[in-house]
Amino acid sequence: MRDEREIEQALAAGAPRLLLDNMDDEQLRAAVAQVAGRARLEASGGVTLQTLRARAQTGVDWVSMGALTHSAPALDLSLILEVSP
């Protein structure tokens, strides 16, 4: 959801959970008030370790933080087995 209109459309359609994408803390608080418990809310987009607490304190139910995995190093695990003669 990006704005109040999309939130209302989703609620009217019976959505049980809404993803609030790239909203700042003020927008998230407004969305929480607008939804008023009619759906579960998840904040996503632009969340870092520095902004996590503030996002959580807006009243949303979940916060997604891609920053946890965006820069994680990759580990190549091969499952190829070779039989010795």
Secondary structure as a PSIPRED ss2 file (coil, helix, strand):
# PSIPRED VFORMAT (PSIPRED V4.0)

   1 M C   1.000  0.000  0.000
   2 R C   1.000  0.000  0.000
   3 D C   1.000  0.000  0.000
   4 E H   0.000  1.000  0.000
   5 R H   0.000  1.000  0.000
   6 E H   0.000  1.000  0.000
   7 I H   0.000  1.000  0.000
   8 E H   0.000  1.000  0.000
   9 Q H   0.000  1.000  0.000
  10 A H   0.000  1.000  0.000
  11 L H   0.000  1.000  0.000
  12 A H   0.000  1.000  0.000
  13 A C   1.000  0.000  0.000
  14 G C   1.000  0.000  0.000
  15 A C   1.000  0.000  0.000
  16 P C   1.000  0.000  0.000
  17 R E   0.000  0.000  1.000
  18 L E   0.000  0.000  1.000
  19 L E   0.000  0.000  1.000
  20 L E   0.000  0.000  1.000
  21 D E   0.000  0.000  1.000
  22 N C   1.000  0.000  0.000
  23 M C   1.000  0.000  0.000
  24 D C   1.000  0.000  0.000
  25 D H   0.000  1.000  0.000
  26 E H   0.000  1.000  0.000
  27 Q H   0.000  1.000  0.000
  28 L H   0.000  1.000  0.000
  29 R H   0.000  1.000  0.000
  30 A H   0.000  1.000  0.000
  31 A H   0.000  1.000  0.000
  32 V H   0.000  1.000  0.000
  33 A H   0.000  1.000  0.000
  34 Q H   0.000  1.000  0.000
  35 V H   0.000  1.000  0.000
  36 A C   1.000  0.000  0.000
  37 G C   1.000  0.000  0.000
  38 R C   1.000  0.000  0.000
  39 A C   1.000  0.000  0.000
  40 R E   0.000  0.000  1.000
  41 L E   0.000  0.000  1.000
  42 E E   0.000  0.000  1.000
  43 A E   0.000  0.000  1.000
  44 S E   0.000  0.000  1.000
  45 G C   1.000  0.000  0.000
  46 G C   1.000  0.000  0.000
  47 V C   1.000  0.000  0.000
  48 T C   1.000  0.000  0.000
  49 L C   1.000  0.000  0.000
  50 Q C   1.000  0.000  0.000
  51 T C   1.000  0.000  0.000
  52 L H   0.000  1.000  0.000
  53 R H   0.000  1.000  0.000
  54 A H   0.000  1.000  0.000
  55 R H   0.000  1.000  0.000
  56 A H   0.000  1.000  0.000
  57 Q C   1.000  0.000  0.000
  58 T C   1.000  0.000  0.000
  59 G C   1.000  0.000  0.000
  60 V C   1.000  0.000  0.000
  61 D C   1.000  0.000  0.000
  62 W E   0.000  0.000  1.000
  63 V E   0.000  0.000  1.000
  64 S C   1.000  0.000  0.000
  65 M C   1.000  0.000  0.000
  66 G C   1.000  0.000  0.000
  67 A H   0.000  1.000  0.000
  68 L H   0.000  1.000  0.000
  69 T H   0.000  1.000  0.000
  70 H H   0.000  1.000  0.000
  71 S C   1.000  0.000  0.000
  72 A C   1.000  0.000  0.000
  73 P C   1.000  0.000  0.000
  74 A C   1.000  0.000  0.000
  75 L C   1.000  0.000  0.000
  76 D C   1.000  0.000  0.000
  77 L C   1.000  0.000  0.000
  78 S C   1.000  0.000  0.000
  79 L C   1.000  0.000  0.000
  80 I C   1.000  0.000  0.000
  81 L C   1.000  0.000  0.000
  82 E C   1.000  0.000  0.000
  83 V C   1.000  0.000  0.000
  84 S C   1.000  0.000  0.000
  85 P C   1.000  0.000  0.000
